[in-house]
Each structure stands twice: as structure tokens, then as C-alpha cells.
């Protein structure tokens, strides 16, 4: 089983407008509402891959009930910590004319200490039953930047492999707990380290620094430039698969899901990397993390990968 932990879930409402104009009256061409949050997105892709997955984290209010039922309807097991606050709603405006996406994200309500203690218990319980545990996404108010560090240490003590997908100080602090894998995109990596990555050699150097700190796998997604994987034994570069871009939202979550799946199945790094790039490409093409396994397998054959070192 693979458990995902989403500390700041959301009801994601996507609005499609052809030629969005701020400050003017805009006509909606289409809408959809989904259960959102990076860990939740990972569970959705895992389900499409055929994996047993459970989603936990904080939810509350009518939005929390909706998210919980939505995941259950998709066959995803849940065991959330219920808080006395309404789960946030995020709005994404997709301009279908320019392909520009405008995110309007709520912060998330503060989390009280009693609920945090409950989450520690959930993580400990499900880490015992899971081969992999994914910690992903932003954190709500009331939690410190060391929250991922503490939770990863709980999971590691139970012998569970962990993946961290976070930004900024939460990423840097989380690395201290030595998660098995981290997956920043290149912008997140530059922002966290406060550096400018000028070329491939720079990127490999920074990734190897993480490996020396106890991380087993570092994967950096680079948009149009593809993705890079660094481990103790491998430096792999996957080229971008050319598709019509509908939305990049959820592509990184699809990549994380495929890695979690490959780790659970003991796939080779090369095979897992191909699967991950295929899943991310499909998300870009479809504009959603709702996939079918045959679609991902179809894109996997198009992934071109080379060994750098």
C-alpha cells in the first residue's frame, strides 16, 4: 500500500475562459470541480495505476465531507483527521486561448495542536502498513516548517520509504529527516537554495549534495527541458515528450505517484523514471490527474532517456 499525506487539501474549482480579461466581464466556457491537494492528486494517479492507496491529512466542514466522499467514489481509501474548520477552496482560471493559468489559492485554516497529535498517530499507524508514504504540498497556518521533518521521521522509524514534494524552507527542513526521495521542480529548487542554476552541471552538483545528505533519489522536473534523476549510481536525463499542452497543473503529482508505484513494485530506476515522465506528460496533455493505465503505458514508449554519468 501507498499512503499519501496532504496537510492542506482543497476543493479545486477549474474555470475555463477563452480569452480571459481581468477587470472585465468574462463568460465561462466550462468548469470542473475536483478534490485537490498534491497528496490527493498522487493517490488519484496511484489508483489509475492499480495500486492500493490511502489518503490522510486534515479536512473539515462541508468541503471536507465532499472531498472524503469524492475519493471514496473513486475507490481511494481515506482516514483523515477531521478539524473544526472548513477546508479551503482554490480557483484555477484556465485561458483556453493563451493556455495561461491563473491560480487563486486560499491559505488554509490554522491547525490546533490536538489535531496535529492525531495526525502523528495516523502517520505512525499507516506507515506500519505501507511500503511507501508520500508527503506533498503546502502547509496550513499553525504548523511550523519542520512539520515534514517530524512526520518523515515517524514514518522512517516504522521502516516505510518516504517521498517529499514540498517547497522552500519546508523542503530544506524535510531533507534533515532523510526522506528516500525528493522531487522539486527547477524553480522550487532555485528558490529553496537561493541560487541560479545556469546549466546541467550546476543542477547535477546540487542534486549530488542532497544525495550526500542521505537522500537516495533526487528528481527535478524542468518543464520544457524534461527531467533529471540523480542517485548514488545514476544520473539520468529524460527528454520532454511533445504534446499539446492543456495544463501543467498536476504533472508533478503524476510523476511522484509513478515513482511511489515503481518503488513499491521494485522496478528499476530506469523503468520507474520512464513511467513517471509518461504519467506527467499525460497530465499535461489532458489537464488532469485522472488517467487510465493503458494511457500511461502508451506514453511510456515515447519517453527518450539517456545516462549522463
Buried (B, 14 or more C-beta within 10 A) or exposed (E): BBBBBBBBBBBBBBBBBBEBEEEEEBEEBEEBEBBBBBBBBBBBBBBBBEBBBBBBBBBBBEBBEBBBEBBEEEEBBBEBBBBEBBBBBBBBBBBBEEEEBEEEBBEBBEBEEEBBEBBEEBBBBBBEEBBBBBBBBBBBEBBEBBBBBBBBBBBBEBEBBBBBBBBBEBBBBBBBBBBBBBBBBBEBBBBBBEEEBEEBEEBBEBBBBBBEEEBBBBBBBBBEBBBBBBBEEBBBBBBBBEEEEBBBBBBBBBBBBBBBBBBBEEBEBBEBBBBBBBBBBBBBBBBBBBBEEEBBEEBBEBBEBEEEE
